[in-house]
Amino acid sequence: MQHMSNASPTIKKEILLLMPDSLEKAMGGMGEQCRQILSHWNNPNIHFQVIGSQMQPPCVAEKYTYSPLEFNRLPTMQVDPLNLIFLNQTGLLYTALKRTTKPDIVHAFDWSTAYAGVHLAAFY
């Protein structure tokens, strides 16, 4: 006779982090903040999907998966710094929507990722 366990299986939570920096070679505070969050988070039931700067290649680690944001820049496009922010937001949306898993939490690190974060949270 088999006994059924009343314990429910542990479901891993997905947290999507949108940031304007990279983890490996952080240019500023956002990359460092993200690195600190990941290094001090010790819950094995949480997985982070980090989307950040194109300056870092994709990687998979124990606690997180890093994906550089993607967008197709037209060859003749002149990009000034203000337009780059909007291109990056579009890239964050595009990269996140290519994911196959729905995040439980969407965290945008600052104003330069907030637009994408608000729309992704509404979508999911």
C-alpha positions as CSV (number, residue, x, y, z in Angstrom):
1,M,0.0,0.0,0.0
2,Q,1.4,3.4,-1.0
3,H,1.1,6.4,1.2
4,M,0.4,9.8,-0.4
5,S,2.4,12.7,1.0
6,N,0.4,15.8,2.0
7,A,3.4,18.0,1.2
8,S,2.9,20.0,-1.9
9,P,5.8,20.2,-4.4
10,T,8.0,23.3,-4.2
11,I,7.4,25.6,-7.1
12,K,10.4,27.7,-8.1
13,K,9.5,31.4,-8.4
14,E,10.8,33.4,-11.3
15,I,11.9,37.0,-10.8
16,L,12.6,39.1,-13.9
17,L,15.2,41.9,-13.3
18,L,15.4,44.7,-15.9
19,M,18.6,46.8,-15.5
20,P,20.5,49.2,-17.7
21,D,23.9,47.7,-16.7
22,S,25.8,44.4,-16.8
23,L,26.8,42.1,-14.0
24,E,30.4,41.3,-15.1
25,K,31.7,44.9,-15.7
26,A,29.2,47.1,-14.0
27,M,29.4,50.7,-15.3
28,G,27.5,52.1,-12.3
29,G,25.4,51.4,-9.3
30,M,22.6,49.3,-10.9
31,G,25.0,46.5,-11.9
32,E,26.6,46.5,-8.5
33,Q,23.1,46.5,-6.8
34,C,22.1,43.6,-8.9
35,R,25.3,41.7,-8.2
36,Q,24.7,42.2,-4.4
37,I,21.1,41.0,-4.6
38,L,22.2,37.8,-6.4
39,S,25.2,37.1,-4.2
40,H,23.1,37.5,-0.9
41,W,20.0,35.7,-2.0
42,N,20.1,32.2,-0.7
43,N,16.6,30.9,-1.4
44,P,16.9,27.9,-3.7
45,N,13.2,28.3,-4.7
46,I,13.9,31.6,-6.4
47,H,15.4,31.9,-9.9
48,F,16.4,35.3,-11.4
49,Q,16.1,36.1,-15.1
50,V,18.3,39.2,-15.6
51,I,18.1,41.3,-18.7
52,G,20.8,43.9,-19.0
53,S,23.4,45.6,-21.1
54,Q,24.7,44.2,-24.4
55,M,28.2,44.6,-23.0
56,Q,27.9,41.2,-21.3
57,P,27.3,37.9,-23.2
58,P,24.5,35.6,-22.1
59,C,25.3,33.3,-19.2
60,V,23.7,30.8,-16.9
61,A,24.6,30.6,-13.3
62,E,23.1,28.7,-10.3
63,K,20.8,31.5,-9.2
64,Y,20.3,33.4,-12.4
65,T,20.3,33.5,-16.2
66,Y,21.7,36.7,-17.8
67,S,20.4,37.8,-21.2
68,P,21.6,40.9,-23.0
69,L,18.8,43.1,-24.3
70,E,18.2,42.8,-28.0
71,F,17.0,45.2,-30.5
72,N,17.6,45.7,-34.2
73,R,19.2,49.0,-35.0
74,L,18.8,50.2,-38.5
75,P,22.3,50.7,-40.1
76,T,21.5,54.4,-40.9
77,M,20.1,55.2,-37.5
78,Q,21.7,58.0,-35.7
79,V,21.3,57.4,-32.0
80,D,21.6,60.2,-29.4
81,P,21.6,59.4,-25.7
82,L,17.9,60.2,-25.2
83,N,16.8,58.0,-28.1
84,L,19.0,55.2,-26.8
85,I,17.0,55.1,-23.6
86,F,13.8,54.4,-25.6
87,L,15.6,51.9,-27.8
88,N,16.8,50.1,-24.7
89,Q,13.2,50.0,-23.3
90,T,12.1,48.4,-26.6
91,G,14.9,46.0,-26.4
92,L,14.0,45.0,-22.8
93,L,10.4,44.4,-23.9
94,Y,11.5,42.3,-26.9
95,T,14.0,40.2,-25.0
96,A,11.6,39.6,-22.1
97,L,8.7,38.6,-24.4
98,K,10.9,36.0,-26.1
99,R,11.1,34.2,-22.7
100,T,9.1,31.0,-22.3
101,T,8.4,31.3,-18.6
102,K,6.1,33.8,-17.0
103,P,7.8,35.7,-14.2
104,D,6.1,36.0,-10.8
105,I,7.7,39.4,-10.2
106,V,9.0,42.0,-12.6
107,H,11.5,44.4,-11.1
108,A,12.7,47.5,-13.0
109,F,15.8,49.0,-11.5
110,D,15.3,52.6,-12.3
111,W,13.5,55.1,-14.6
112,S,15.5,53.9,-17.6
113,T,13.8,50.5,-17.4
114,A,10.5,51.5,-15.8
115,Y,8.5,51.8,-19.0
116,A,9.4,48.3,-20.0
117,G,8.7,47.0,-16.5
118,V,5.3,48.5,-16.3
119,H,4.2,47.1,-19.6
120,L,5.7,43.6,-18.9
121,A,3.9,43.5,-15.6
122,A,0.6,44.4,-17.3
123,F,1.2,41.8,-20.0
124,Y,1.9,39.0,-17.6
